[in-house]
């Protein structure tokens, strides 16, 4: 398959009607939106459930990682 360059697309769309340009822009936006949702990792069902349960929780209930690290160092005298 031949790689399509921006110059090639510009040339093809140069005289296209506005309606075609709008459809192309919508298509490009949809492609870009879908690429944001693509995960570069794989979670087990258990891991995904843990994450799902955390959605919408109050941020005040969390402890900063640096504080947890400091507490662990103190506890184990490191």
PyMOL Python script that loads the backbone (N, CA, C, O; Angstrom):
from pymol import cmd

cmd.read_pdbstr("""\
ATOM      1  N   UNK A   1       0.845  -1.183   0.000  1.00  0.00           N
ATOM      2  CA  UNK A   1       0.000   0.000   0.000  1.00  0.00           C
ATOM      3  C   UNK A   1       0.887   1.241   0.000  1.00  0.00           C
ATOM      4  O   UNK A   1       1.878   1.309   0.728  1.00  0.00           O
ATOM      5  N   UNK A   2       0.528   2.202  -0.807  1.00  0.00           N
ATOM      6  CA  UNK A   2       1.303   3.432  -0.929  1.00  0.00           C
ATOM      7  C   UNK A   2       0.982   4.386   0.218  1.00  0.00           C
ATOM      8  O   UNK A   2      -0.179   4.554   0.592  1.00  0.00           O
ATOM      9  N   UNK A   3       2.015   5.004   0.767  1.00  0.00           N
ATOM     10  CA  UNK A   3       1.816   5.976   1.836  1.00  0.00           C
ATOM     11  C   UNK A   3       1.253   7.265   1.248  1.00  0.00           C
ATOM     12  O   UNK A   3       1.776   7.795   0.267  1.00  0.00           O
ATOM     13  N   UNK A   4       0.189   7.758   1.857  1.00  0.00           N
ATOM     14  CA  UNK A   4      -0.440   8.996   1.394  1.00  0.00           C
ATOM     15  C   UNK A   4       0.172  10.156   2.164  1.00  0.00           C
ATOM     16  O   UNK A   4       0.231  10.136   3.394  1.00  0.00           O
ATOM     17  N   UNK A   5       0.625  11.158   1.437  1.00  0.00           N
ATOM     18  CA  UNK A   5       1.217  12.311   2.094  1.00  0.00           C
ATOM     19  C   UNK A   5       0.189  13.431   2.208  1.00  0.00           C
ATOM     20  O   UNK A   5      -0.854  13.408   1.554  1.00  0.00           O
ATOM     21  N   UNK A   6       0.497  14.388   3.031  1.00  0.00           N
ATOM     22  CA  UNK A   6      -0.365  15.556   3.191  1.00  0.00           C
ATOM     23  C   UNK A   6      -0.494  16.302   1.865  1.00  0.00           C
ATOM     24  O   UNK A   6      -1.564  16.817   1.540  1.00  0.00           O
ATOM     25  N   UNK A   7       0.585  16.357   1.107  1.00  0.00           N
ATOM     26  CA  UNK A   7       0.558  17.039  -0.191  1.00  0.00           C
ATOM     27  C   UNK A   7      -0.427  16.353  -1.143  1.00  0.00           C
ATOM     28  O   UNK A   7      -1.144  17.026  -1.883  1.00  0.00           O
ATOM     29  N   UNK A   8      -0.461  15.024  -1.126  1.00  0.00           N
ATOM     30  CA  UNK A   8      -1.377  14.279  -1.989  1.00  0.00           C
ATOM     31  C   UNK A   8      -2.819  14.557  -1.593  1.00  0.00           C
ATOM     32  O   UNK A   8      -3.671  14.781  -2.453  1.00  0.00           O
ATOM     33  N   UNK A   9      -3.093  14.544  -0.298  1.00  0.00           N
ATOM     34  CA  UNK A   9      -4.452  14.844   0.175  1.00  0.00           C
ATOM     35  C   UNK A   9      -4.852  16.268  -0.181  1.00  0.00           C
ATOM     36  O   UNK A   9      -5.980  16.508  -0.613  1.00  0.00           O
ATOM     37  N   UNK A  10      -3.946  17.199  -0.004  1.00  0.00           N
ATOM     38  CA  UNK A  10      -4.224  18.599  -0.325  1.00  0.00           C
ATOM     39  C   UNK A  10      -4.561  18.742  -1.808  1.00  0.00           C
ATOM     40  O   UNK A  10      -5.501  19.449  -2.171  1.00  0.00           O
ATOM     41  N   UNK A  11      -3.799  18.075  -2.649  1.00  0.00           N
ATOM     42  CA  UNK A  11      -4.024  18.137  -4.087  1.00  0.00           C
ATOM     43  C   UNK A  11      -5.401  17.566  -4.446  1.00  0.00           C
ATOM     44  O   UNK A  11      -6.127  18.145  -5.254  1.00  0.00           O
ATOM     45  N   UNK A  12      -5.751  16.436  -3.844  1.00  0.00           N
ATOM     46  CA  UNK A  12      -7.041  15.810  -4.136  1.00  0.00           C
ATOM     47  C   UNK A  12      -8.213  16.661  -3.657  1.00  0.00           C
ATOM     48  O   UNK A  12      -9.263  16.697  -4.299  1.00  0.00           O
ATOM     49  N   UNK A  13      -8.033  17.347  -2.525  1.00  0.00           N
ATOM     50  CA  UNK A  13      -9.137  18.105  -1.930  1.00  0.00           C
ATOM     51  C   UNK A  13      -9.171  19.576  -2.362  1.00  0.00           C
ATOM     52  O   UNK A  13     -10.058  20.324  -1.949  1.00  0.00           O
ATOM     53  N   UNK A  14      -8.222  19.982  -3.178  1.00  0.00           N
ATOM     54  CA  UNK A  14      -8.079  21.392  -3.565  1.00  0.00           C
ATOM     55  C   UNK A  14      -9.373  21.980  -4.112  1.00  0.00           C
ATOM     56  O   UNK A  14      -9.756  23.086  -3.731  1.00  0.00           O
ATOM     57  N   UNK A  15     -10.042  21.266  -4.988  1.00  0.00           N
ATOM     58  CA  UNK A  15     -11.262  21.784  -5.625  1.00  0.00           C
ATOM     59  C   UNK A  15     -12.530  21.095  -5.116  1.00  0.00           C
ATOM     60  O   UNK A  15     -13.590  21.189  -5.734  1.00  0.00           O
ATOM     61  N   UNK A  16     -12.407  20.419  -4.009  1.00  0.00           N
ATOM     62  CA  UNK A  16     -13.570  19.702  -3.472  1.00  0.00           C
ATOM     63  C   UNK A  16     -14.580  20.686  -2.884  1.00  0.00           C
ATOM     64  O   UNK A  16     -14.198  21.733  -2.360  1.00  0.00           O
ATOM     65  N   UNK A  17     -15.858  20.354  -2.970  1.00  0.00           N
ATOM     66  CA  UNK A  17     -16.879  21.216  -2.363  1.00  0.00           C
ATOM     67  C   UNK A  17     -16.741  21.229  -0.835  1.00  0.00           C
ATOM     68  O   UNK A  17     -16.180  20.309  -0.241  1.00  0.00           O
ATOM     69  N   UNK A  18     -17.258  22.277  -0.223  1.00  0.00           N
ATOM     70  CA  UNK A  18     -17.172  22.440   1.233  1.00  0.00           C
ATOM     71  C   UNK A  18     -17.765  21.243   1.968  1.00  0.00           C
ATOM     72  O   UNK A  18     -17.250  20.846   3.013  1.00  0.00           O
ATOM     73  N   UNK A  19     -18.828  20.671   1.443  1.00  0.00           N
ATOM     74  CA  UNK A  19     -19.470  19.529   2.105  1.00  0.00           C
ATOM     75  C   UNK A  19     -18.516  18.333   2.186  1.00  0.00           C
ATOM     76  O   UNK A  19     -18.513  17.599   3.174  1.00  0.00           O
ATOM     77  N   UNK A  20     -17.714  18.147   1.144  1.00  0.00           N
ATOM     78  CA  UNK A  20     -16.737  17.049   1.142  1.00  0.00           C
ATOM     79  C   UNK A  20     -15.650  17.324   2.168  1.00  0.00           C
ATOM     80  O   UNK A  20     -15.248  16.423   2.904  1.00  0.00           O
ATOM     81  N   UNK A  21     -15.172  18.563   2.221  1.00  0.00           N
ATOM     82  CA  UNK A  21     -14.140  18.943   3.194  1.00  0.00           C
ATOM     83  C   UNK A  21     -14.645  18.691   4.613  1.00  0.00           C
ATOM     84  O   UNK A  21     -13.914  18.168   5.453  1.00  0.00           O
ATOM     85  N   UNK A  22     -15.889  19.061   4.875  1.00  0.00           N
ATOM     86  CA  UNK A  22     -16.467  18.862   6.211  1.00  0.00           C
ATOM     87  C   UNK A  22     -16.563  17.376   6.550  1.00  0.00           C
ATOM     88  O   UNK A  22     -16.305  16.984   7.688  1.00  0.00           O
ATOM     89  N   UNK A  23     -16.928  16.555   5.579  1.00  0.00           N
ATOM     90  CA  UNK A  23     -17.007  15.108   5.814  1.00  0.00           C
ATOM     91  C   UNK A  23     -15.626  14.532   6.089  1.00  0.00           C
ATOM     92  O   UNK A  23     -15.464  13.691   6.973  1.00  0.00           O
ATOM     93  N   UNK A  24     -14.628  14.987   5.329  1.00  0.00           N
ATOM     94  CA  UNK A  24     -13.252  14.513   5.536  1.00  0.00           C
ATOM     95  C   UNK A  24     -12.774  14.914   6.931  1.00  0.00           C
ATOM     96  O   UNK A  24     -12.167  14.107   7.635  1.00  0.00           O
ATOM     97  N   UNK A  25     -13.046  16.160   7.333  1.00  0.00           N
ATOM     98  CA  UNK A  25     -12.633  16.633   8.660  1.00  0.00           C
ATOM     99  C   UNK A  25     -13.303  15.804   9.759  1.00  0.00           C
ATOM    100  O   UNK A  25     -12.663  15.451  10.749  1.00  0.00           O
ATOM    101  N   UNK A  26     -14.581  15.497   9.584  1.00  0.00           N
ATOM    102  CA  UNK A  26     -15.282  14.661  10.556  1.00  0.00           C
ATOM    103  C   UNK A  26     -14.675  13.273  10.645  1.00  0.00           C
ATOM    104  O   UNK A  26     -14.546  12.704  11.729  1.00  0.00           O
ATOM    105  N   UNK A  27     -14.304  12.738   9.496  1.00  0.00           N
ATOM    106  CA  UNK A  27     -13.676  11.414   9.463  1.00  0.00           C
ATOM    107  C   UNK A  27     -12.333  11.431  10.171  1.00  0.00           C
ATOM    108  O   UNK A  27     -12.029  10.533  10.957  1.00  0.00           O
ATOM    109  N   UNK A  28     -11.528  12.452   9.896  1.00  0.00           N
ATOM    110  CA  UNK A  28     -10.217  12.579  10.539  1.00  0.00           C
ATOM    111  C   UNK A  28     -10.380  12.738  12.047  1.00  0.00           C
ATOM    112  O   UNK A  28      -9.657  12.111  12.821  1.00  0.00           O
ATOM    113  N   UNK A  29     -11.326  13.572  12.465  1.00  0.00           N
ATOM    114  CA  UNK A  29     -11.581  13.749  13.901  1.00  0.00           C
ATOM    115  C   UNK A  29     -11.964  12.429  14.561  1.00  0.00           C
ATOM    116  O   UNK A  29     -11.504  12.124  15.662  1.00  0.00           O
ATOM    117  N   UNK A  30     -12.799  11.653  13.893  1.00  0.00           N
ATOM    118  CA  UNK A  30     -13.223  10.360  14.446  1.00  0.00           C
ATOM    119  C   UNK A  30     -12.042   9.404  14.556  1.00  0.00           C
ATOM    120  O   UNK A  30     -11.912   8.683  15.545  1.00  0.00           O
ATOM    121  N   UNK A  31     -11.188   9.398  13.550  1.00  0.00           N
ATOM    122  CA  UNK A  31      -9.999   8.543  13.604  1.00  0.00           C
ATOM    123  C   UNK A  31      -9.091   8.931  14.760  1.00  0.00           C
ATOM    124  O   UNK A  31      -8.588   8.067  15.479  1.00  0.00           O
ATOM    125  N   UNK A  32      -8.886  10.214  14.936  1.00  0.00           N
ATOM    126  CA  UNK A  32      -8.019  10.681  16.012  1.00  0.00           C
ATOM    127  C   UNK A  32      -8.628  10.395  17.376  1.00  0.00           C
ATOM    128  O   UNK A  32      -7.910  10.040  18.310  1.00  0.00           O
ATOM    129  N   UNK A  33      -9.926  10.544  17.500  1.00  0.00           N
ATOM    130  CA  UNK A  33     -10.595  10.276  18.772  1.00  0.00           C
ATOM    131  C   UNK A  33     -10.460   8.808  19.139  1.00  0.00           C
ATOM    132  O   UNK A  33     -10.190   8.478  20.294  1.00  0.00           O
ATOM    133  N   UNK A  34     -10.647   7.927  18.167  1.00  0.00           N
ATOM    134  CA  UNK A  34     -10.528   6.494  18.424  1.00  0.00           C
ATOM    135  C   UNK A  34      -9.108   6.112  18.803  1.00  0.00           C
ATOM    136  O   UNK A  34      -8.908   5.190  19.594  1.00  0.00           O
ATOM    137  N   UNK A  35      -8.113   6.807  18.248  1.00  0.00           N
ATOM    138  CA  UNK A  35      -6.725   6.467  18.563  1.00  0.00           C
ATOM    139  C   UNK A  35      -6.391   6.823  20.010  1.00  0.00           C
ATOM    140  O   UNK A  35      -5.491   6.220  20.595  1.00  0.00           O
ATOM    141  N   UNK A  36      -7.098   7.789  20.599  1.00  0.00           N
ATOM    142  CA  UNK A  36      -6.866   8.157  22.000  1.00  0.00           C
ATOM    143  C   UNK A  36      -7.339   7.054  22.938  1.00  0.00           C
ATOM    144  O   UNK A  36      -6.813   6.889  24.039  1.00  0.00           O
ATOM    145  N   UNK A  37      -8.331   6.308  22.492  1.00  0.00           N
ATOM    146  CA  UNK A  37      -8.908   5.265  23.332  1.00  0.00           C
ATOM    147  C   UNK A  37      -8.165   3.944  23.224  1.00  0.00           C
ATOM    148  O   UNK A  37      -8.440   3.018  23.987  1.00  0.00           O
ATOM    149  N   UNK A  38      -7.237   3.843  22.300  1.00  0.00           N
ATOM    150  CA  UNK A  38      -6.497   2.609  22.106  1.00  0.00           C
ATOM    151  C   UNK A  38      -5.498   2.414  23.240  1.00  0.00           C
ATOM    152  O   UNK A  38      -4.661   3.280  23.498  1.00  0.00           O
ATOM    153  N   UNK A  39      -5.591   1.289  23.904  1.00  0.00           N
ATOM    154  CA  UNK A  39      -4.684   0.986  25.006  1.00  0.00           C
ATOM    155  C   UNK A  39      -3.406   0.346  24.472  1.00  0.00           C
ATOM    156  O   UNK A  39      -3.444  -0.487  23.566  1.00  0.00           O
ATOM    157  N   UNK A  40      -2.288   0.744  25.041  1.00  0.00           N
ATOM    158  CA  UNK A  40      -1.006   0.142  24.665  1.00  0.00           C
ATOM    159  C   UNK A  40      -0.623  -0.948  25.655  1.00  0.00           C
ATOM    160  O   UNK A  40       0.526  -1.387  25.692  1.00  0.00           O
ATOM    161  N   UNK A  41      -1.589  -1.380  26.453  1.00  0.00           N
ATOM    162  CA  UNK A  41      -1.341  -2.384  27.483  1.00  0.00           C
ATOM    163  C   UNK A  41      -2.566  -3.285  27.588  1.00  0.00           C
ATOM    164  O   UNK A  41      -3.621  -2.976  27.034  1.00  0.00           O
ATOM    165  N   UNK A  42      -2.423  -4.384  28.293  1.00  0.00           N
ATOM    166  CA  UNK A  42      -3.519  -5.320  28.476  1.00  0.00           C
ATOM    167  C   UNK A  42      -3.702  -5.572  29.967  1.00  0.00           C
ATOM    168  O   UNK A  42      -2.750  -5.926  30.663  1.00  0.00           O
ATOM    169  N   UNK A  43      -4.913  -5.392  30.451  1.00  0.00           N
ATOM    170  CA  UNK A  43      -5.218  -5.628  31.861  1.00  0.00           C
ATOM    171  C   UNK A  43      -6.021  -6.915  31.996  1.00  0.00           C
ATOM    172  O   UNK A  43      -6.779  -7.296  31.104  1.00  0.00           O
ATOM    173  N   UNK A  44      -5.833  -7.573  33.136  1.00  0.00           N
ATOM    174  CA  UNK A  44      -6.687  -8.717  33.440  1.00  0.00           C
ATOM    175  C   UNK A  44      -8.060  -8.176  33.826  1.00  0.00           C
ATOM    176  O   UNK A  44      -8.201  -6.986  34.106  1.00  0.00           O
ATOM    177  N   UNK A  45      -9.054  -9.026  33.843  1.00  0.00           N
ATOM    178  CA  UNK A  45     -10.395  -8.605  34.255  1.00  0.00           C
ATOM    179  C   UNK A  45     -10.371  -8.045  35.671  1.00  0.00           C
ATOM    180  O   UNK A  45     -11.034  -7.050  35.964  1.00  0.00           O
ATOM    181  N   UNK A  46      -9.605  -8.688  36.545  1.00  0.00           N
ATOM    182  CA  UNK A  46      -9.503  -8.233  37.931  1.00  0.00           C
ATOM    183  C   UNK A  46      -8.907  -6.822  38.004  1.00  0.00           C
ATOM    184  O   UNK A  46      -9.417  -5.967  38.729  1.00  0.00           O
ATOM    185  N   UNK A  47      -7.823  -6.582  37.249  1.00  0.00           N
ATOM    186  CA  UNK A  47      -7.206  -5.267  37.244  1.00  0.00           C
ATOM    187  C   UNK A  47      -8.162  -4.202  36.704  1.00  0.00           C
ATOM    188  O   UNK A  47      -8.236  -3.101  37.251  1.00  0.00           O
ATOM    189  N   UNK A  48      -8.893  -4.524  35.632  1.00  0.00           N
ATOM    190  CA  UNK A  48      -9.839  -3.566  35.056  1.00  0.00           C
ATOM    191  C   UNK A  48     -10.961  -3.266  36.035  1.00  0.00           C
ATOM    192  O   UNK A  48     -11.410  -2.124  36.132  1.00  0.00           O
ATOM    193  N   UNK A  49     -11.425  -4.290  36.771  1.00  0.00           N
ATOM    194  CA  UNK A  49     -12.473  -4.077  37.765  1.00  0.00           C
ATOM    195  C   UNK A  49     -11.994  -3.165  38.888  1.00  0.00           C
ATOM    196  O   UNK A  49     -12.748  -2.316  39.365  1.00  0.00           O
ATOM    197  N   UNK A  50     -10.754  -3.336  39.309  1.00  0.00           N
ATOM    198  CA  UNK A  50     -10.186  -2.469  40.354  1.00  0.00           C
ATOM    199  C   UNK A  50     -10.175  -1.026  39.872  1.00  0.00           C
ATOM    200  O   UNK A  50     -10.575  -0.123  40.606  1.00  0.00           O
ATOM    201  N   UNK A  51      -9.722  -0.806  38.652  1.00  0.00           N
ATOM    202  CA  UNK A  51      -9.707   0.547  38.107  1.00  0.00           C
ATOM    203  C   UNK A  51     -11.112   1.122  37.973  1.00  0.00           C
ATOM    204  O   UNK A  51     -11.349   2.283  38.306  1.00  0.00           O
ATOM    205  N   UNK A  52     -12.034   0.310  37.489  1.00  0.00           N
ATOM    206  CA  UNK A  52     -13.411   0.770  37.329  1.00  0.00           C
ATOM    207  C   UNK A  52     -14.022   1.198  38.653  1.00  0.00           C
ATOM    208  O   UNK A  52     -14.795   2.155  38.699  1.00  0.00           O
ATOM    209  N   UNK A  53     -13.686   0.500  39.727  1.00  0.00           N
ATOM    210  CA  UNK A  53     -14.219   0.831  41.047  1.00  0.00           C
ATOM    211  C   UNK A  53     -13.667   2.153  41.567  1.00  0.00           C
ATOM    212  O   UNK A  53     -14.266   2.765  42.451  1.00  0.00           O
ATOM    213  N   UNK A  54     -12.535   2.600  41.030  1.00  0.00           N
ATOM    214  CA  UNK A  54     -11.903   3.829  41.498  1.00  0.00           C
ATOM    215  C   UNK A  54     -12.425   5.079  40.784  1.00  0.00           C
ATOM    216  O   UNK A  54     -12.179   6.201  41.228  1.00  0.00           O
ATOM    217  N   UNK A  55     -13.135   4.883  39.693  1.00  0.00           N
ATOM    218  CA  UNK A  55     -13.644   6.019  38.928  1.00  0.00           C
ATOM    219  C   UNK A  55     -14.648   6.787  39.783  1.00  0.00           C
ATOM    220  O   UNK A  55     -15.595   6.213  40.321  1.00  0.00           O
ATOM    221  N   UNK A  56     -14.426   8.082  39.896  1.00  0.00           N
ATOM    222  CA  UNK A  56     -15.359   8.939  40.614  1.00  0.00           C
ATOM    223  C   UNK A  56     -15.147   9.011  42.115  1.00  0.00           C
ATOM    224  O   UNK A  56     -15.931   9.659  42.810  1.00  0.00           O
ATOM    225  N   UNK A  57     -14.113   8.367  42.636  1.00  0.00           N
ATOM    226  CA  UNK A  57     -13.860   8.443  44.072  1.00  0.00           C
ATOM    227  C   UNK A  57     -13.338   9.834  44.444  1.00  0.00           C
ATOM    228  O   UNK A  57     -12.778  10.545  43.610  1.00  0.00           O
ATOM    229  N   UNK A  58     -13.528  10.200  45.688  1.00  0.00           N
ATOM    230  CA  UNK A  58     -13.082  11.493  46.189  1.00  0.00           C
ATOM    231  C   UNK A  58     -11.561  11.502  46.301  1.00  0.00           C
ATOM    232  O   UNK A  58     -10.979  10.624  46.936  1.00  0.00           O
ATOM    233  N   UNK A  59     -10.922  12.484  45.691  1.00  0.00           N
ATOM    234  CA  UNK A  59      -9.458  12.571  45.703  1.00  0.00           C
ATOM    235  C   UNK A  59      -8.906  12.771  47.120  1.00  0.00           C
ATOM    236  O   UNK A  59      -7.733  12.489  47.364  1.00  0.00           O
ATOM    237  N   UNK A  60      -9.723  13.247  48.045  1.00  0.00           N
ATOM    238  CA  UNK A  60      -9.272  13.447  49.424  1.00  0.00           C
ATOM    239  C   UNK A  60      -9.031  12.113  50.134  1.00  0.00           C
ATOM    240  O   UNK A  60      -8.358  12.062  51.164  1.00  0.00           O
ATOM    241  N   UNK A  61      -9.579  11.049  49.580  1.00  0.00           N
ATOM    242  CA  UNK A  61      -9.415   9.721  50.178  1.00  0.00           C
ATOM    243  C   UNK A  61      -8.084   9.075  49.799  1.00  0.00           C
ATOM    244  O   UNK A  61      -7.724   8.037  50.355  1.00  0.00           O
ATOM    245  N   UNK A  62      -7.360   9.665  48.874  1.00  0.00           N
ATOM    246  CA  UNK A  62      -6.086   9.123  48.408  1.00  0.00           C
ATOM    247  C   UNK A  62      -4.929   9.664  49.237  1.00  0.00           C
ATOM    248  O   UNK A  62      -5.031  10.739  49.828  1.00  0.00           O
ATOM    249  N   UNK A  63      -3.842   8.926  49.278  1.00  0.00           N
ATOM    250  CA  UNK A  63      -2.613   9.367  49.933  1.00  0.00           C
ATOM    251  C   UNK A  63      -1.560   9.560  48.850  1.00  0.00           C
ATOM    252  O   UNK A  63      -1.413   8.719  47.964  1.00  0.00           O
ATOM    253  N   UNK A  64      -0.832  10.662  48.923  1.00  0.00           N
ATOM    254  CA  UNK A  64       0.198  10.936  47.926  1.00  0.00           C
ATOM    255  C   UNK A  64       1.288   9.865  47.991  1.00  0.00           C
ATOM    256  O   UNK A  64       1.656   9.399  49.069  1.00  0.00           O
ATOM    257  N   UNK A  65       1.791   9.488  46.826  1.00  0.00           N
ATOM    258  CA  UNK A  65       2.806   8.435  46.732  1.00  0.00           C
ATOM    259  C   UNK A  65       4.045   8.788  47.543  1.00  0.00           C
ATOM    260  O   UNK A  65       4.638   7.915  48.177  1.00  0.00           O
ATOM    261  N   UNK A  66       4.442  10.056  47.530  1.00  0.00           N
ATOM    262  CA  UNK A  66       5.639  10.452  48.275  1.00  0.00           C
ATOM    263  C   UNK A  66       5.443  10.256  49.775  1.00  0.00           C
ATOM    264  O   UNK A  66       6.391   9.918  50.484  1.00  0.00           O
ATOM    265  N   UNK A  67       4.229  10.463  50.261  1.00  0.00           N
ATOM    266  CA  UNK A  67       3.939  10.271  51.684  1.00  0.00           C
ATOM    267  C   UNK A  67       3.958   8.775  52.030  1.00  0.00           C
ATOM    268  O   UNK A  67       4.479   8.388  53.076  1.00  0.00           O
ATOM    269  N   UNK A  68       3.396   7.945  51.161  1.00  0.00           N
ATOM    270  CA  UNK A  68       3.416   6.498  51.379  1.00  0.00           C
ATOM    271  C   UNK A  68       4.865   6.016  51.413  1.00  0.00           C
ATOM    272  O   UNK A  68       5.247   5.230  52.281  1.00  0.00           O
ATOM    273  N   UNK A  69       5.662   6.491  50.467  1.00  0.00           N
ATOM    274  CA  UNK A  69       7.077   6.110  50.391  1.00  0.00           C
ATOM    275  C   UNK A  69       7.816   6.525  51.660  1.00  0.00           C
ATOM    276  O   UNK A  69       8.593   5.747  52.214  1.00  0.00           O
ATOM    277  N   UNK A  70       7.577   7.725  52.108  1.00  0.00           N
ATOM    278  CA  UNK A  70       8.231   8.236  53.317  1.00  0.00           C
ATOM    279  C   UNK A  70       7.829   7.409  54.545  1.00  0.00           C
ATOM    280  O   UNK A  70       8.669   7.070  55.378  1.00  0.00           O
ATOM    281  N   UNK A  71       6.553   7.096  54.641  1.00  0.00           N
ATOM    282  CA  UNK A  71       6.056   6.293  55.758  1.00  0.00           C
ATOM    283  C   UNK A  71       6.686   4.897  55.764  1.00  0.00           C
ATOM    284  O   UNK A  71       7.046   4.380  56.821  1.00  0.00           O
ATOM    285  N   UNK A  72       6.818   4.293  54.587  1.00  0.00           N
ATOM    286  CA  UNK A  72       7.434   2.970  54.481  1.00  0.00           C
ATOM    287  C   UNK A  72       8.901   3.025  54.889  1.00  0.00           C
ATOM    288  O   UNK A  72       9.387   2.135  55.587  1.00  0.00           O
ATOM    289  N   UNK A  73       9.605   4.066  54.456  1.00  0.00           N
ATOM    290  CA  UNK A  73      11.025   4.210  54.833  1.00  0.00           C
ATOM    291  C   UNK A  73      11.151   4.342  56.345  1.00  0.00           C
ATOM    292  O   UNK A  73      12.017   3.713  56.953  1.00  0.00           O
ATOM    293  N   UNK A  74      10.298   5.152  56.951  1.00  0.00           N
ATOM    294  CA  UNK A  74      10.340   5.332  58.399  1.00  0.00           C
ATOM    295  C   UNK A  74      10.010   4.025  59.129  1.00  0.00           C
ATOM    296  O   UNK A  74      10.674   3.656  60.098  1.00  0.00           O
ATOM    297  N   UNK A  75       8.986   3.345  58.654  1.00  0.00           N
ATOM    298  CA  UNK A  75       8.538   2.113  59.300  1.00  0.00           C
ATOM    299  C   UNK A  75       9.636   1.044  59.277  1.00  0.00           C
ATOM    300  O   UNK A  75       9.831   0.325  60.257  1.00  0.00           O
ATOM    301  N   UNK A  76      10.340   0.951  58.162  1.00  0.00           N
ATOM    302  CA  UNK A  76      11.357  -0.091  58.020  1.00  0.00           C
ATOM    303  C   UNK A  76      12.770   0.424  58.252  1.00  0.00           C
ATOM    304  O   UNK A  76      13.755  -0.268  57.994  1.00  0.00           O
ATOM    305  N   UNK A  77      12.846   1.647  58.743  1.00  0.00           N
ATOM    306  CA  UNK A  77      14.128   2.286  59.099  1.00  0.00           C
ATOM    307  C   UNK A  77      15.131   2.203  57.958  1.00  0.00           C
ATOM    308  O   UNK A  77      16.269   1.776  58.154  1.00  0.00           O
ATOM    309  N   UNK A  78      14.713   2.605  56.783  1.00  0.00           N
ATOM    310  CA  UNK A  78      15.593   2.600  55.605  1.00  0.00           C
ATOM    311  C   UNK A  78      16.234   3.961  55.392  1.00  0.00           C
ATOM    312  O   UNK A  78      17.004   4.140  54.449  1.00  0.00           O
TER     313      UNK A  78
END
""", "prot")
cmd.dss("prot")
cmd.show_as("cartoon", "prot")
cmd.util.cbc("prot")
cmd.orient("prot")
